[in-house]
C-alpha cells in the first residue's frame, strides 16, 4: 500500500474510531490523522504477530477492521493516561 493510501486509510480509520469512542480524545484533523495512522500501524503489528496477517490491500475489509481496531485501542490507552493524570497518579516503571 502506498504512503498516500496509508494516510487516507489512517484519516478515515481515525475518524471512524473517534466516532465510535465515547471518551476524551485528541482533537482536530491532525489528532484524527495521528490516531488513525498510529492505530493502523499498531493494529497491523498486533495482527501480524498473532498470525492474522497485517495491513494488506486498501480495499480489503480486514485492513479496515485492523486499522479501526488499532485506533480504538490507541484511544483507549490515551483515555487511561489522561484519566490517570487527571487523578494526580503517576506512571511508574
Residue pairs with C-beta under 8 A, 6 or more apart in sequence:
1 9
1 55
1 56
1 57
1 58
1 63
5 58
6 37
6 40
6 55
7 33
7 37
8 58
9 36
9 40
9 55
9 58
9 63
9 64
9 67
10 33
10 36
10 37
10 38
10 39
10 40
10 67
11 29
11 32
11 33
11 36
11 37
12 36
13 36
13 39
13 40
13 64
13 67
13 68
13 70
13 71
14 31
14 32
14 33
14 34
14 35
14 36
14 37
14 39
14 71
15 32
15 36
16 68
16 71
17 35
17 36
17 39
17 68
17 71
17 72
17 74
17 75
18 25
18 32
18 35
18 71
18 75
20 68
20 72
21 72
21 75
21 76
21 79
23 75
23 76
23 79
24 78
24 79
24 82
24 83
25 31
25 35
25 75
25 78
25 79
26 34
26 35
26 78
35 71
35 74
35 75
35 78
36 67
36 71
38 70
38 71
38 74
39 67
39 68
39 69
39 70
39 71
39 72
39 73
39 74
39 75
40 55
40 66
40 67
40 70
40 71
41 70
42 70
42 73
42 74
43 55
43 66
43 67
43 68
43 69
43 70
43 71
43 73
44 54
44 55
44 66
44 67
44 70
45 54
46 70
46 73
47 53
47 54
47 55
47 66
48 54
52 66
53 62
54 66
55 63
55 66
55 67
56 62
56 63
57 63
81 91
84 91
